[in-house]
Amino acid sequence: MEKRKKYINKKYKIINVKLKMEEETFGLHQTLDCYKCDEDALDNYEIVSEFLDTLPEKIKMNKISKPLVIRCGGVSEKDQGGISGFVMIAESHISIHTFPNRRFMTMDVYSCNKFDAERVKEIVTRFFSVGKFEENIIRRGKEFKKLATTVAERR
């Protein structure tokens, strides 16, 4: 499966490159920093809970826990509080942290299976009216196939 990924090179110009999830890669970790979001949605416990409850199925993942969602008070000028949530999926996890006063949220999806990162962004936009994304896709466990061994192989 081939995906397009944007990244910033040393001269800080955005360029496009092809991103492949190779057989040796254990999984993909998508991080999203979302700007100019709807502050009311970011501050709504029910919306954040519904987002975490429904996203796994929409991206063909298997939810293995109910979402844990907590309202957090401010701890600094930078972090003036919001809602944080987490849901475990059989493939790994999905997490979110909202900052309504800044119209900003961060989230990540980590999975040992392939998933459609563009679909994630579409769903996030539908829930939180994201104005701008900053995205990273990290290939995790690049040497997994070469270095990870099973118990049977060690005997």
JOMO-V68867 format. One record per residue. N is the residue number from 1. OMEGA is omega in whole degrees, 0 to 359 (NA if undefined). D_LAST is the distance of its C-alpha to the last C-alpha in whole Angstrom. Layout:
BEGIN
n->N omega->OMEGA d_last->D_LAST
n->N omega->OMEGA d_last->D_LAST
END
This chain:
BEGIN
n->1 omega->182 d_last->35
n->2 omega->178 d_last->37
n->3 omega->171 d_last->39
n->4 omega->180 d_last->42
n->5 omega->175 d_last->41
n->6 omega->172 d_last->44
n->7 omega->182 d_last->43
n->8 omega->179 d_last->46
n->9 omega->185 d_last->46
n->10 omega->179 d_last->47
n->11 omega->177 d_last->50
n->12 omega->173 d_last->50
n->13 omega->178 d_last->51
n->14 omega->178 d_last->49
n->15 omega->179 d_last->47
n->16 omega->174 d_last->45
n->17 omega->176 d_last->42
n->18 omega->179 d_last->40
n->19 omega->179 d_last->37
n->20 omega->172 d_last->34
n->21 omega->184 d_last->31
n->22 omega->180 d_last->28
n->23 omega->183 d_last->25
n->24 omega->182 d_last->23
n->25 omega->179 d_last->25
n->26 omega->181 d_last->23
n->27 omega->178 d_last->27
n->28 omega->179 d_last->30
n->29 omega->179 d_last->32
n->30 omega->173 d_last->36
n->31 omega->180 d_last->38
n->32 omega->168 d_last->42
n->33 omega->189 d_last->45
n->34 omega->185 d_last->48
n->35 omega->176 d_last->51
n->36 omega->180 d_last->55
n->37 omega->175 d_last->53
n->38 omega->185 d_last->55
n->39 omega->179 d_last->56
n->40 omega->178 d_last->56
n->41 omega->179 d_last->53
n->42 omega->184 d_last->51
n->43 omega->184 d_last->53
n->44 omega->181 d_last->52
n->45 omega->182 d_last->50
n->46 omega->180 d_last->50
n->47 omega->179 d_last->50
n->48 omega->179 d_last->47
n->49 omega->180 d_last->45
n->50 omega->178 d_last->46
n->51 omega->181 d_last->44
n->52 omega->181 d_last->41
n->53 omega->186 d_last->41
n->54 omega->183 d_last->42
n->55 omega->183 d_last->40
n->56 omega->181 d_last->37
n->57 omega->182 d_last->38
n->58 omega->178 d_last->41
n->59 omega->174 d_last->38
n->60 omega->175 d_last->36
n->61 omega->185 d_last->33
n->62 omega->180 d_last->32
n->63 omega->179 d_last->34
n->64 omega->174 d_last->32
n->65 omega->170 d_last->34
n->66 omega->177 d_last->38
n->67 omega->172 d_last->39
n->68 omega->184 d_last->40
n->69 omega->184 d_last->43
n->70 omega->172 d_last->45
n->71 omega->183 d_last->48
n->72 omega->175 d_last->48
n->73 omega->180 d_last->51
n->74 omega->179 d_last->52
n->75 omega->180 d_last->51
n->76 omega->176 d_last->52
n->77 omega->179 d_last->55
n->78 omega->182 d_last->52
n->79 omega->183 d_last->50
n->80 omega->176 d_last->53
n->81 omega->181 d_last->51
n->82 omega->182 d_last->50
n->83 omega->175 d_last->47
n->84 omega->180 d_last->43
n->85 omega->185 d_last->41
n->86 omega->172 d_last->37
n->87 omega->176 d_last->36
n->88 omega->173 d_last->32
n->89 omega->181 d_last->31
n->90 omega->182 d_last->28
n->91 omega->173 d_last->27
n->92 omega->183 d_last->28
n->93 omega->172 d_last->32
n->94 omega->178 d_last->35
n->95 omega->181 d_last->38
n->96 omega->175 d_last->41
n->97 omega->182 d_last->44
n->98 omega->178 d_last->47
n->99 omega->187 d_last->50
n->100 omega->182 d_last->53
n->101 omega->179 d_last->56
n->102 omega->183 d_last->55
n->103 omega->188 d_last->54
n->104 omega->172 d_last->50
n->105 omega->173 d_last->47
n->106 omega->176 d_last->43
n->107 omega->173 d_last->40
n->108 omega->175 d_last->37
n->109 omega->177 d_last->35
n->110 omega->183 d_last->31
n->111 omega->174 d_last->29
n->112 omega->175 d_last->26
n->113 omega->176 d_last->28
n->114 omega->173 d_last->31
n->115 omega->183 d_last->34
n->116 omega->183 d_last->38
n->117 omega->177 d_last->39
n->118 omega->177 d_last->43
n->119 omega->177 d_last->43
n->120 omega->181 d_last->41
n->121 omega->177 d_last->44
n->122 omega->182 d_last->47
n->123 omega->178 d_last->46
n->124 omega->180 d_last->46
n->125 omega->180 d_last->49
n->126 omega->182 d_last->51
n->127 omega->192 d_last->50
n->128 omega->178 d_last->51
n->129 omega->182 d_last->53
n->130 omega->178 d_last->51
n->131 omega->182 d_last->54
n->132 omega->177 d_last->51
n->133 omega->163 d_last->48
n->134 omega->189 d_last->46
n->135 omega->171 d_last->42
n->136 omega->173 d_last->39
n->137 omega->185 d_last->36
n->138 omega->174 d_last->33
n->139 omega->184 d_last->30
n->140 omega->176 d_last->27
n->141 omega->183 d_last->23
n->142 omega->181 d_last->25
n->143 omega->183 d_last->21
n->144 omega->184 d_last->19
n->145 omega->183 d_last->18
n->146 omega->190 d_last->17
n->147 omega->181 d_last->16
n->148 omega->180 d_last->14
n->149 omega->176 d_last->11
n->150 omega->178 d_last->9
n->151 omega->181 d_last->7
n->152 omega->181 d_last->6
n->153 omega->182 d_last->6
n->154 omega->183 d_last->4
n->155 omega->NA d_last->0
END
